[in-house]
Structure formats: structure tokens, C-alpha cells
Amino acid sequence: MALPIALTMGDPAGIGPELTRRVWSNLKASGRVFFWIGDPALLGANTPYREIRHPSEAASCFVDALPVLPLSCPEPVYSGCPSPGNAVTVIESIRKAVHYTLEGAASAVVTNPIAKHVLMASGFPHPGHTEFLAALCGATGQEVMMLACPELRVTLTSVHIPLKKAIDTLSTDRIVAVSRVTEASLRRDFGLPQPRLAVAGLNPHAGENGMMGGEEMRIIQPAVEALRREGMNVIGPMPPDTMFSAAARPRYDAAICLYHDQGLIPVKTLDMAGGVNITLGLPIIRTSPDHGTAFDIAVGPEETGKASISSLLSALAMAHDMALQRVMSDAQTS
């Protein structure tokens, strides 16, 4: 693993800069090299950093200094007070991370948290990170969000849309498409030769044979049957109120969930501090901590606040392991 990981700036007024400098201090002797794409002024005098011109320079200085590909925020940054005027730098950080990863100079992208409403106030046209990354990779419509922690992996058939729209647009084809991407990633990026998928139901008791809703019989069961005909190991539709229990989770490697909160609530309940957001279906590996900007606890560059580094550490570790597994998987199939 000679290639470093590209870590984006995130919102400069959030906890991303603090997490970055603390995570580097934690990992500098680990060999898990990353470089940060952001404004060095956000790091403070107590964090040794070295400006680099290309990711290839990161490994040589990582033990002694945080490698930084510098960008400048056009407006002053005040912790906890986000400004749409700095959105251009937030967006450029993401663009550069994807660019270097697509060209093979970085092994993966890890994104610090952004504030969607702040970016949208500047004219940003995408609902969130996931959709923007897909557009940058030329893979719009192929992206699938996975949330993962040691106890559970879930992928979603819909993400940042209202619940009513998620239900109205649910289709057999969408469930099949998300399941295919999930199964392929479990093989290539997680090293599971025979992945097991569980598809959630939509209604209470998974519809109770149509008594509590017909989507299971009309939409979900046909998707399960189609996937089985393709040779996939799939169970479902499973009742959503029991499929995430400790007794049920060992039966599958990933759960296919039908709307945003159906998947995120169990992951965040199990491991709020260590959960990782992963974007599947892209030509690159992308992970992110499973939390937001936390403006309410953000601190300045000379301070250490209350934010936990656990999720960012997990995101970097997951990106590293997935990149290594992808290299091995591709070598075996070439």
C-alpha cells in the first residue's frame, strides 16, 4: 500500500480540522499514510505540517508532519459559524481528492463532514457528498450508500429524499440494482467470496401477507426472487423490527434497506462513534465518518474540544483495508 489516502477538508468551521490534526497525531507512526487537502491556517501552531505539491510526497514526511495540499479559504473562519463564502474551498477539496484518486496517485478518498445547507446556499446543486462524488466520477445513478460498523452493514435504495418520495419511487428494479452493487462490493472490497444479503420489508411485520401493506408482495419479493435466479444468496423481505437484532444479524453480511432512516438508525444505535459511511458503485473507494460537522462543539486551531476521533479513525482504517482488498481481488481476477 504505497499510495496515501486523500482526506478532504470538510466544512472549515466544523470539527473536521480538529479531527484531522488529532487523527494524524494518533496515526503518524502507524504506516496508514494520508494527506489533507485544506487550509493550513486551520491547523494551528501546535500541529506540525508540511505543504506538498503532489500525493507522492506524503509518505516521506508523514511521521514528522501532517502532509497538506494547501487551499485557502476566501473568508475568515470562525469555529461553529459556517459561511457559504468558503464553500468554494470545501468543494475544491473534494474535487482534488477525487482527481488524485482517479488518476492513481491516491488509494482512496475519505471525506470530512460538510454542511449541505451551507453548500446549497452558495449554489451547490447536489443533495450531498454521495451524489457529488458520483458526478465527479462519471457514475451518476450508480452510487449506493453503505453504512458500516463491526456489527452491521446496510445499503440504501434511496438516500436524501423525503420519506414519502422514497416509498412512492421504490421499485423492484431499484432493489435489484442496489443489491447487485452491494454483492459485488462485498466480494471485491471486503473479500467475501459468497456474500449473504437480507432485504428489509417496508411495512410492519413485512406486510403480514398483504394485511399491512402490499409492497412486499408486489415489489420486494419479486426482487428477491430475481436476485436468487442470478445465483445470489438473498433472504427477505424480513420484518424491519426484528432483522437488526443480535440474533438476526449473523444470518447476513449486508442488509438492503428501503429508505434512509431504516438503515441509519440501527447502525448509529449500535455504534454511533465508530460507524463509517461508504459509497459503493464508484470507480474509487470513498469512506467518511458517520457524523456531521458538529458546529456546536467545534473549536479553534489552538484548542482541543469534545469531538470524538473514533469515526474518522474507523473511516481511514476502512478505506485502507478496502483499498488493499481491492488490489488483491483485482490481482486474482486479472
C-alpha positions as CSV (number, residue, x, y, z in Angstrom):
1,M,0.0,0.0,0.0
2,A,2.4,2.7,-1.2
3,L,-0.4,5.1,-2.1
4,P,-1.7,7.5,0.5
5,I,-5.3,8.3,1.3
6,A,-6.8,11.7,0.3
7,L,-8.6,13.3,3.2
8,T,-10.8,16.3,2.4
9,M,-11.1,19.5,4.4
10,G,-14.8,19.3,5.2
11,D,-16.5,22.5,6.5
12,P,-13.7,24.6,7.9
13,A,-16.0,25.9,10.7
14,G,-16.9,22.4,11.9
15,I,-14.9,19.7,13.7
16,G,-13.1,18.4,10.6
17,P,-9.9,20.4,11.0
18,E,-9.6,19.4,14.7
19,L,-10.3,15.7,14.0
20,T,-7.7,15.8,11.2
21,R,-4.8,17.1,13.4
22,R,-5.7,14.7,16.2
23,V,-6.0,11.7,13.9
24,W,-2.7,12.5,12.3
25,S,-1.1,12.6,15.8
26,N,-2.7,9.2,16.5
27,L,-1.7,7.5,13.2
28,K,1.7,9.1,12.4
29,A,3.6,6.0,13.4
30,S,1.1,3.5,12.0
31,G,2.0,3.4,8.3
32,R,-1.5,4.4,7.3
33,V,-0.4,7.5,5.4
34,F,-2.9,10.2,4.4
35,F,-2.7,13.7,3.2
36,W,-5.1,16.6,3.9
37,I,-6.4,18.9,1.3
38,G,-7.3,22.1,3.1
39,D,-6.3,25.5,4.5
40,P,-3.2,25.2,6.7
41,A,-4.3,28.2,8.8
42,L,-7.0,25.8,10.3
43,L,-4.3,23.6,11.9
44,G,-2.8,26.0,14.3
45,A,0.8,26.4,15.5
46,N,0.8,23.2,17.6
47,T,0.4,20.9,14.6
48,P,3.5,20.3,12.6
49,Y,2.5,20.1,8.9
50,R,4.3,20.2,5.6
51,E,2.9,21.6,2.4
52,I,3.2,19.2,-0.5
53,R,2.6,19.6,-4.2
54,H,1.6,16.0,-5.0
55,P,0.4,13.0,-3.1
56,S,3.6,11.2,-3.9
57,E,5.4,13.4,-1.3
58,A,3.1,12.4,1.6
59,A,4.8,9.2,2.8
60,S,8.3,10.8,3.2
61,C,7.1,13.3,5.8
62,F,4.1,11.6,7.4
63,V,5.9,10.5,10.6
64,D,7.1,14.0,11.3
65,A,4.4,16.3,9.8
66,L,0.9,16.2,8.5
67,P,1.1,16.4,4.7
68,V,-1.1,19.2,3.4
69,L,-2.1,20.0,-0.2
70,P,-2.9,23.7,0.5
71,L,-6.0,25.5,-0.3
72,S,-7.1,28.9,1.0
73,C,-10.5,29.9,2.5
74,P,-11.5,33.2,0.9
75,E,-13.3,34.4,4.1
76,P,-12.2,34.3,7.8
77,V,-13.1,31.1,9.6
78,Y,-14.9,31.2,12.9
79,S,-15.4,27.8,14.6
80,G,-19.1,27.0,14.8
81,C,-20.1,29.7,12.4
82,P,-20.2,28.3,8.8
83,S,-20.0,30.7,5.8
84,P,-21.3,30.0,2.3
85,G,-18.4,32.2,1.2
86,N,-16.0,29.3,2.0
87,A,-18.0,26.7,0.1
88,V,-15.8,27.1,-3.0
89,T,-12.8,25.8,-1.0
90,V,-14.8,22.9,0.5
91,I,-15.9,21.9,-3.0
92,E,-12.4,22.2,-4.4
93,S,-11.0,20.0,-1.7
94,I,-13.4,17.2,-2.7
95,R,-12.7,17.7,-6.4
96,K,-8.9,17.4,-5.8
97,A,-9.3,14.3,-3.7
98,V,-11.3,12.6,-6.4
99,H,-9.0,13.7,-9.1
100,Y,-5.9,12.3,-7.4
101,T,-7.6,9.0,-6.7
102,L,-9.0,8.6,-10.2
103,E,-5.5,9.2,-11.6
104,G,-4.0,6.6,-9.3
105,A,-2.0,9.0,-7.1
106,A,-4.1,8.2,-4.0
107,S,-5.6,4.9,-2.9
108,A,-9.0,6.2,-1.6
109,V,-10.9,9.3,-0.6
110,V,-12.0,9.9,2.9
111,T,-14.3,12.9,3.4
112,N,-14.5,15.1,6.5
113,P,-18.2,16.2,7.1
114,I,-19.8,19.0,5.2
115,A,-22.9,21.1,5.9
116,K,-25.2,20.6,2.9
117,H,-27.3,23.7,3.6
118,V,-24.2,25.8,3.6
119,L,-23.0,24.5,0.3
120,M,-26.5,24.8,-1.2
121,A,-26.6,28.5,-0.1
122,S,-23.6,29.0,-2.4
123,G,-25.4,27.4,-5.4
124,F,-24.1,23.8,-4.9
125,P,-26.5,21.7,-7.0
126,H,-26.1,18.3,-5.3
127,P,-28.1,16.9,-2.4
128,G,-24.9,15.7,-0.6
129,H,-21.5,14.2,-0.8
130,T,-22.6,10.9,-2.3
131,E,-24.3,12.4,-5.4
132,F,-21.4,14.9,-5.9
133,L,-18.8,12.1,-5.8
134,A,-20.8,10.1,-8.3
135,A,-20.9,13.1,-10.7
136,L,-17.2,13.7,-10.4
137,C,-16.6,10.0,-11.2
138,G,-19.0,10.0,-14.1
139,A,-21.1,7.4,-12.3
140,T,-24.3,9.4,-11.6
141,G,-27.1,6.9,-10.8
142,Q,-24.8,4.1,-10.0
143,E,-23.8,5.3,-6.5
144,V,-25.0,3.3,-3.4
145,M,-24.7,4.4,0.2
146,M,-23.4,1.8,2.7
147,L,-23.2,2.4,6.4
148,A,-21.0,0.0,8.3
149,C,-19.8,-0.8,11.8
150,P,-18.3,-4.1,13.1
151,E,-21.8,-5.4,13.9
152,L,-23.7,-4.4,10.8
153,R,-23.6,-3.3,7.2
154,V,-26.5,-1.7,5.4
155,T,-27.1,-0.2,2.0
156,L,-29.9,2.0,0.9
157,T,-32.3,2.1,-2.1
158,S,-32.8,5.8,-1.5
159,V,-30.9,8.4,0.4
160,H,-31.5,12.1,0.7
161,I,-35.1,12.3,-0.4
162,P,-38.4,12.7,1.6
163,L,-39.8,9.5,3.1
164,K,-43.0,9.8,1.0
165,K,-41.0,10.0,-2.2
166,A,-38.8,7.1,-1.1
167,I,-41.9,4.9,-0.8
168,D,-43.5,6.2,-3.9
169,T,-40.4,5.6,-6.1
170,L,-39.5,2.2,-4.6
171,S,-39.3,-0.4,-7.3
172,T,-38.2,-4.0,-8.0
173,D,-35.5,-2.8,-10.4
174,R,-34.0,-0.4,-7.8
175,I,-33.8,-3.1,-5.2
176,V,-32.2,-5.4,-7.7
177,A,-29.7,-2.8,-8.8
178,V,-28.6,-1.8,-5.2
179,S,-28.3,-5.5,-4.3
180,R,-26.1,-6.2,-7.3
181,V,-23.7,-3.3,-6.4
182,T,-23.7,-4.4,-2.7
183,E,-22.9,-8.0,-3.6
184,A,-20.1,-7.0,-6.0
185,S,-18.5,-4.7,-3.4
186,L,-18.7,-7.4,-0.7
187,R,-16.7,-9.7,-3.0
188,R,-14.2,-7.1,-4.3
189,D,-13.7,-4.7,-1.4
190,F,-14.5,-6.9,1.6
191,G,-13.1,-10.2,0.5
192,L,-16.3,-12.2,1.0
193,P,-16.5,-15.0,-1.7
194,Q,-20.2,-15.8,-1.0
195,P,-22.0,-12.7,0.3
196,R,-25.3,-13.1,2.0
197,L,-27.9,-10.3,1.6
198,A,-31.0,-9.6,3.6
199,V,-33.7,-7.4,2.1
200,A,-35.8,-5.5,4.5
201,G,-39.6,-5.2,4.4
202,L,-41.3,-1.8,4.2
203,N,-44.4,-2.3,6.3
204,P,-44.9,-3.6,9.9
205,H,-44.3,-7.4,10.0
206,A,-43.1,-7.2,6.4
207,G,-46.7,-6.7,5.3
208,E,-48.1,-9.8,7.0
209,N,-49.1,-11.4,3.7
210,G,-50.7,-8.2,2.4
211,M,-52.7,-7.4,5.6
212,M,-50.5,-4.4,6.5
213,G,-49.4,-3.3,3.1
214,G,-48.8,-4.8,-0.4
215,E,-45.3,-3.6,-1.3
216,E,-43.7,-6.7,0.0
217,M,-45.7,-8.9,-2.4
218,R,-45.8,-6.5,-5.4
219,I,-42.3,-5.1,-5.3
220,I,-39.9,-6.6,-2.8
221,Q,-40.5,-10.4,-3.1
222,P,-40.1,-10.2,-6.9
223,A,-36.7,-8.5,-6.4
224,V,-35.6,-11.2,-4.0
225,E,-36.7,-13.9,-6.5
226,A,-34.9,-12.2,-9.4
227,L,-31.7,-12.0,-7.4
228,R,-31.9,-15.6,-6.4
229,R,-32.3,-16.6,-10.1
230,E,-29.0,-14.7,-10.7
231,G,-27.3,-17.0,-8.1
232,M,-27.2,-14.6,-5.2
233,N,-27.7,-15.7,-1.6
234,V,-30.7,-13.5,-0.6
235,I,-33.3,-13.7,2.2
236,G,-36.3,-11.5,2.7
237,P,-38.4,-9.5,2.9
238,M,-37.5,-9.5,6.6
239,P,-39.6,-7.7,9.2
240,P,-37.7,-4.4,9.9
241,D,-38.4,-4.5,13.6
242,T,-36.5,-7.8,14.2
243,M,-33.9,-8.1,11.4
244,F,-31.4,-5.9,13.2
245,S,-31.5,-7.8,16.4
246,A,-28.4,-9.6,17.8
247,A,-30.0,-12.9,16.9
248,A,-30.8,-12.0,13.3
249,R,-27.6,-10.1,12.2
250,P,-25.4,-13.2,11.9
251,R,-27.6,-14.5,9.1
252,Y,-26.4,-11.9,6.6
253,D,-23.4,-9.8,5.5
254,A,-25.4,-6.8,4.5
255,A,-28.9,-5.5,4.8
256,I,-30.7,-3.9,1.9
257,C,-32.8,-1.1,3.4
258,L,-35.6,0.8,1.6
259,Y,-35.2,4.3,3.0
260,H,-32.6,6.4,4.7
261,D,-33.6,6.1,8.4
262,Q,-34.4,2.4,8.1
263,G,-30.7,1.7,7.7
264,L,-29.1,4.5,9.6
265,I,-31.0,4.2,12.8
266,P,-29.7,0.6,13.6
267,V,-26.1,1.4,12.6
268,K,-26.0,4.6,14.7
269,T,-27.6,2.9,17.6
270,L,-25.1,0.1,17.5
271,D,-22.0,2.2,17.0
272,M,-22.6,6.0,16.8
273,A,-18.9,6.7,17.4
274,G,-17.4,4.2,15.0
275,G,-19.8,3.9,12.1
276,V,-18.5,4.5,8.6
277,N,-20.2,5.9,5.5
278,I,-19.1,4.2,2.3
279,T,-20.0,5.0,-1.2
280,L,-20.3,1.9,-3.4
281,G,-20.7,1.8,-7.2
282,L,-17.9,4.2,-7.9
283,P,-14.5,3.5,-9.7
284,I,-12.8,4.8,-6.5
285,I,-13.1,3.9,-2.8
286,R,-14.7,6.5,-0.6
287,T,-15.4,6.5,3.1
288,S,-16.5,9.1,5.6
289,P,-17.1,9.4,9.3
290,D,-20.7,8.7,10.2
291,H,-21.4,12.1,11.8
292,G,-21.9,15.7,10.8
293,T,-20.0,18.9,11.2
294,A,-20.9,19.3,14.9
295,F,-20.8,23.1,14.8
296,D,-21.9,23.3,18.4
297,I,-18.7,21.7,19.7
298,A,-16.2,22.9,17.1
299,V,-13.1,24.6,18.5
300,G,-10.4,26.8,17.1
301,P,-7.0,25.7,15.8
302,E,-5.2,26.0,19.1
303,E,-7.8,24.1,21.1
304,T,-8.9,20.5,21.7
305,G,-12.6,20.0,22.0
306,K,-15.1,17.3,22.9
307,A,-15.3,15.7,19.4
308,S,-14.5,12.0,19.2
309,I,-12.0,10.9,16.6
310,S,-13.3,7.3,16.6
311,S,-15.4,7.6,13.4
312,L,-12.7,9.3,11.4
313,L,-10.2,6.7,12.6
314,S,-12.6,4.0,11.5
315,A,-13.2,5.6,8.1
316,L,-9.4,5.8,7.4
317,A,-8.9,2.2,8.5
318,M,-11.9,1.1,6.4
319,A,-10.5,2.9,3.4
320,H,-7.1,1.4,3.9
321,D,-8.4,-2.1,4.2
322,M,-10.8,-1.8,1.3
323,A,-8.1,-0.5,-1.0
324,L,-5.8,-3.3,0.0
325,Q,-8.5,-5.9,-0.5
326,R,-9.4,-4.4,-3.9
327,V,-5.8,-4.6,-5.1
328,M,-5.7,-8.3,-4.1
329,S,-9.1,-9.1,-5.6
330,D,-8.2,-7.4,-8.9
331,A,-4.9,-9.3,-9.0
332,Q,-6.7,-12.6,-8.5
333,T,-9.2,-11.9,-11.4
334,S,-6.7,-10.4,-13.8
